[in-house]
């Protein structure tokens, strides 16, 4: 096999890994060869053990299938750096059981990285400082089972600890997983409560049991990330309020994380924010650090009284 043929086979394998289906003519165009050469190269890949499936006909093409063993992955420079940084982050992440595996995979990757990429990865690792205590740890096996159930539309049964610490059984139809950077959440339809619920994965007891498949329901919202954000920033808290803020949604988003509040644009200079808290005493100081003017549209009387108390206290302090 000539050097040119070997290089073309690697390029062909890289293309097959990058997209699920490839028409033969598109592959020939990318490789700058004719369709007959593509067929010969595909046969060579099969001889090397790669399961390349072909679909005959005018609309036919090629697809790289799953084999008995993991084939070598061909990554471009940016992909290799992204994988290396992702593995480094996973080694210090919030999913238990994958830290050691991530380190092993990262070690293998760094051994084969070209010098130019190794320097890029080393620079990123040097500049990054992981902040400990990012969030509760989630069991890797439980996360995998839940993700598979979301994909395959399988019902789940698991023990779940509520806010008061009581453990109860839940039967759900899972929809999506949402990761906030600190915690993992599951959006699912609770069969016993006949309503959509958001579950924290670190409160799930053990690995959930899967059962039969179900027909997916209409999602509770079009923007599921915003749906979870609303649920975890206001609904669970005893003290909730809605503010009309004299700042654009984009500007305020720099100060309010999705896990702290939900922001809705009113116009280019005004937005509406929904927040909640377990501690009434800290809410005035949290709002004050935004450094913008706002109007309270909805709030319990005790929240309004607390805001007045703190405002009067500071006013007296400077008189």
N, C-alpha and C positions, 0 to 999 in steps of 0.2 A: 504493500500500500504506500503510495507516494506521500510526501509531506503535504502537498496541496490537497490530496484526498482526505488525509487525516484532519487537517484544519477545517475542511468543509464539513466533515462528519461532526466535529465538535460544534461548529456553527449551527448545523441542522439540529443537533440534540438540544442546544440552547433555545432555538426557536420553538421546538416542540414542548419544552418545559415552560415557556413563557405564555403560551395560549393553549386553550383546550382543543380547538379544532383548527386545522390548517388545510385549505384547498391546495392541491398539488401545484397549481399554477402560481399561487402566491409564494409558496416555498421556492419554486424555481426562480421567480423574480427576485426574491431576497438573496438567494445564493448565486444569482447571475449564471444559471445553468439551464438546460432544458428539462422538461418534465421526465424524460426517460432517465436522465442522470439522477434525479430525485428518487425515482423508483429503485435504482441500483443502490443508492446510498441508504435508503430505508432498509433494504435487504441486508446490507452490511451491519446496520444497527441491530437488526433482529439476530444476526449471527453472533453478535457480541452480548446478547441476552436482554436487549431492551424490547419490551412488548409494544411495538408500534402497530396500531390497528389501522386498517385501510377500509374506506367506504367507496365502493365502485360507483360509476355513473358520472353524469355531467356535474352534479353538485357534490361529488365525492371528495374525499380528502384524507388526512392522516390525523391520528390522535395517539398520544403517548399514554399507555395504560399503566396500571399499577402492577408491579412485578412481585416476585417472591422476596426480593431483597431491595433495599433502598439504593437506587442508582446514584452515581455522582451528580451533584447539582452544579450547574455552570452558572456562576453569578458574575455580573459586571461589577465594576469598581464600587459604584454607589450602593449596590445591593449587598456586597460583601461587608462594607462598612456598617450599613444599617443592621445587618444580622449580628455583627460583632457587638455593636452598642446595645442591641436588644437583649442579647445573651448576658451581657454585663449587668444590665438593669434587672433582668429576671433573677440573677444570682442574689440580688438584694431586694427582691420584690415582696409581694403580699400573698403569694401562692406557695404553700408549704410543699415540700417533697421534690421541688424541681431545682433547688439551689445548687446541689452537688452536680446534678445532671447538666445544668447550664454551664457550670464551670468546666466540666469535662468537654462539652461541645465547643466552648470558647477556646479551650486549649488546643483542640484539634484544628480549629479554624485558623488560629493565629500562627500555627506551625506552617501552614501552606500559603499564608498571605504573602504577596510580593512585598518587598521592602517599602515601596511607596505607600501601600495601603496600611502596612503595619505601623508606619509613622503616623498616619492619620488617626488610626484607632487609638494609638498610645496617647496622642495629643488630646483626644476627646476624653479618654479615661483619666488623664492627669487633671483636666479642667473640671471634671464632674466630681462632686462630693455628695455621696448618698446621705440623705437625712434619715436617721433612724426613727423608728416608731411611726412609719407612714400610715399604718392602719392595721386592722385585725388581719390575722393570717387565715387564708382559705385553703382547705384541703384540695390538693391537685386532682385526686381521683374524683372527688365530688364535683369539682368544676368541670371535668371532662364528661362525666355522666350527664350533668345538667345541660351542657352545650350540645351533646349528641341528641338529647331528648328534644331540645328546641329545634334542631335540624330535622329530626325524623318524626316530629309531632307525636311523641309518646308521653303518656301521662306519668306523673311522678307522685310518689308518696314519701313523706319524710317527717321527722320530728322537728318542731320549730319552737324556739324560745322567744316569747313575746317581750314587750318592753318591761313588763313586771317580772320577767324571769321564769314564768310558768311555761313548762314544756307541753306542747300539744301536737297532735298529728294533723298534717295538712295533705289534702289530695288536690293536685293542681294540673292544669294544662299549660305547660311552659311556652312562652313566646320568645323572649329575647333576654340576653344578659347585657348589663350596662356596667361599665367600670369607670368610676369617678377619679381614679388615681390613688384613692385611699381605700375605697371599699368596692366590693362587688355586689350588684343587685340583680335579682331575677324578677322580670315582669311575667306574671302568670295569672290565669283565671282560676280563682279558688272555687272548687266545685261545691264545697259545703256552705260557703257564704254567698255563692251565686254572684260573685263580683270580681272585678280585677283587683289584684293586690301586688304590692312590691315587697319582696323578701330580701333581707340581708343574708348573703351566703354564709357569713361567719356565724350566724345564729342557727343554721341548719345542723341538726345532730347527725353526724356520720355521713355515709354515702346514701343518697336517695335510692329508692326502689323504682324501677320502671315497669310499666304495664302496657296495655294495648294502645294502638295508635288512635288518634282522634282527628276530626276534621277541624282545621283552624278556624277560629272565630274572627270577627272583625276586631282589629286592634283598638285599644281604648283611646288612642290618639295617633295623629299622623306623625308627629315628632315625638318619638318614644324617649329620647334623651331629655327633652323638656318635661315630659310627663313624669319621669323619675325625679327630675330636679324639683318639680313642684311638690311631689310627695315627700321628699326627704328634707326640704327646707321649710315647710310650713305645716303640713297636715299632722305630723306626729307631735307637734309642740303645743303646750297649753296656752302660750302667749303668741298670738299671731296678729300681724298688722299689714295693711296695704298702704303704700306711700306713693304720692305723686312727686317725682324728683325733678328739679330744674337742671337737668343735664341730659345729654343724649344717651341712648342705650349703649352705644359703643364706648363712650367715655366712662360710664359707670361700670361697665363690664370689666374694666381694668382693676377695679377695687372690690368687686363682688364676685366670688367664685360661684360656679354652678351649684355647688353643694351648700352654699350659704344663702342663696336667694334666687328668685326667678325675675327676670327683667323683661318688660314688654314695652316696646317703643310706642309712644303716643304721637310724637312728631319729631322733627329734627333736633329739637332742643329740650324735649321733655320725655320722660319715661315713667312707667309704673313698676314698682318693685313690691314683691311679696316675700316677707321674711317671717321667721318664727324663732322662738327661744324657750329653753327650759328655765332660764334664770332671768327673772324680771330685772334684777339689779344691774346686769351687764348690758342690757339692750340700749340704753341711752348713749353709752360710750362707744358701742359698736356703730351706731348710726352717726355719731359725731365724727368719727375718723374718715367718713366719706368726704368731708369738707365741701359739701354742696347744700343748697337750700332744698327743703322738701316740705310737703303738706301731708298730714295724716288723714287719709281717706277712710280707713276702717281700722278700728283697734278697740280692744276691751277697755272699760273705764280705768282699770288698775294700771294699764300701760300708759294711758294718757296722764293719769295722776303722777306716775313715776317720772315721765318726761318733764312735767311742770315742776316737780320737786327738784330735779337735777338742774333745770334751767334757772330756777330761782336761787338755788345755792350758789351757782357760779356768778349770777348777776350780783348777789350780795357781796361775793368775794372781791369784786373789782370796784365797788362803790366807795 
